[in-house]
């Protein structure tokens, strides 16, 4: 999936999001759409509240703040995506640094062989 996610795609991805089944790219597009579309965010919240509420009732759980849990789930997703982005940047930086270190070492070795 590339580009911006539309409302239809977003609504199809609500259940996979709740079940932790979206890949990183889909998760990023889904979250960006949820942040910008109030209607889809409300749909996600309703699905979340129903799913979690039924889970709590099935487990005979006590008092639980589902609205706070929903907000925590979204912020946790945002944090995960930020960490993922940072890891990618650090990985690219390390790869680039390694390449240039090998390049400089190769040039130095060639220079020594020529002299």
DAFENLIN-V865902 format. One record per residue. N is the residue number from 1. RES is the residue in one letter. PHI is phi in radians with two decimals (none if undefined). PSI is psi in radians with two decimals (NA if undefined). Layout:
N,RES,PHI,PSI  N,RES,PHI,PSI
This chain:
1,X,none,2.21  2,X,-2.27,2.75  3,X,1.50,-2.93  4,X,-1.40,2.46  5,X,-1.45,2.37  6,X,-1.63,3.05  7,X,-1.09,-0.67  8,X,-1.10,-0.81  9,X,-1.09,-0.71  10,X,-1.08,-0.81  11,X,-1.12,-0.59  12,X,-1.19,-0.44  13,X,-1.65,0.02  14,X,-1.10,-0.91  15,X,-1.12,-0.81  16,X,-1.02,-0.61  17,X,-1.11,-0.82  18,X,-1.13,-0.48  19,X,-1.67,0.20  20,X,0.99,0.75  21,X,-1.90,0.00  22,X,-1.48,2.45  23,X,-1.32,3.03  24,X,-1.07,-0.70  25,X,-1.17,-0.79  26,X,-1.11,-0.70  27,X,-1.07,-0.75  28,X,-1.10,-0.83  29,X,-1.12,-0.72  30,X,-1.05,-0.85  31,X,-1.12,-0.72  32,X,-1.08,-0.70  33,X,-1.17,-0.78  34,X,-1.05,-0.64  35,X,-1.19,-0.51  36,X,-1.80,-0.18  37,X,-2.12,1.86  38,X,-1.09,-0.67  39,X,-1.08,-0.83  40,X,-1.19,-0.61  41,X,-1.11,-0.73  42,X,-1.13,-0.71  43,X,-1.08,-0.77  44,X,-1.06,-0.76  45,X,-1.11,-0.72  46,X,-1.08,-0.85  47,X,-1.01,-0.76  48,X,-1.09,-0.84  49,X,-1.08,-0.72  50,X,-1.16,-0.85  51,X,-1.06,-0.86  52,X,-1.21,-0.67  53,X,-1.08,-0.76  54,X,-1.12,-0.71  55,X,-1.06,-0.70  56,X,-1.19,-0.74  57,X,-1.12,-0.71  58,X,-1.11,-0.62  59,X,-1.60,0.07  60,X,0.92,0.74  61,X,-1.25,2.86  62,X,-1.55,-2.55  63,X,-1.19,2.27  64,X,-2.54,2.29  65,X,-1.54,1.64  66,X,-1.21,-0.58  67,X,-1.13,-0.73  68,X,-1.16,-0.70  69,X,-1.10,-0.67  70,X,-1.11,-0.83  71,X,-1.07,-0.72  72,X,-1.11,-0.68  73,X,-1.10,-0.77  74,X,-1.14,-0.75  75,X,-1.19,-0.59  76,X,-1.11,-0.68  77,X,-1.13,-0.75  78,X,-1.07,-0.76  79,X,-1.10,-0.73  80,X,-1.04,-0.79  81,X,-1.17,-0.63  82,X,-1.15,-0.75  83,X,-1.11,-0.70  84,X,-1.07,-0.77  85,X,-1.10,-0.76  86,X,-1.11,-0.74  87,X,-1.06,-0.72  88,X,-1.12,-0.75  89,X,-1.09,-0.79  90,X,-1.13,-0.66  91,X,-1.13,-0.80  92,X,-1.09,-0.70  93,X,-1.11,-0.78  94,X,-1.12,-0.71  95,X,-1.10,-0.75  96,X,-1.13,-0.77  97,X,-1.09,-0.73  98,X,-1.09,-0.77  99,X,-1.01,-0.87  100,X,-1.18,-0.58  101,X,-1.11,-0.79  102,X,-1.13,-0.68  103,X,-1.08,-0.84  104,X,-1.11,-0.74  105,X,-1.10,-0.70  106,X,-1.12,-0.78  107,X,-1.06,-0.74  108,X,-1.13,-0.71  109,X,-1.14,-0.74  110,X,-1.10,-0.67  111,X,-1.11,-0.73  112,X,-1.16,-0.62  113,X,-1.22,-0.61  114,X,-1.27,-0.64  115,X,-1.41,NA
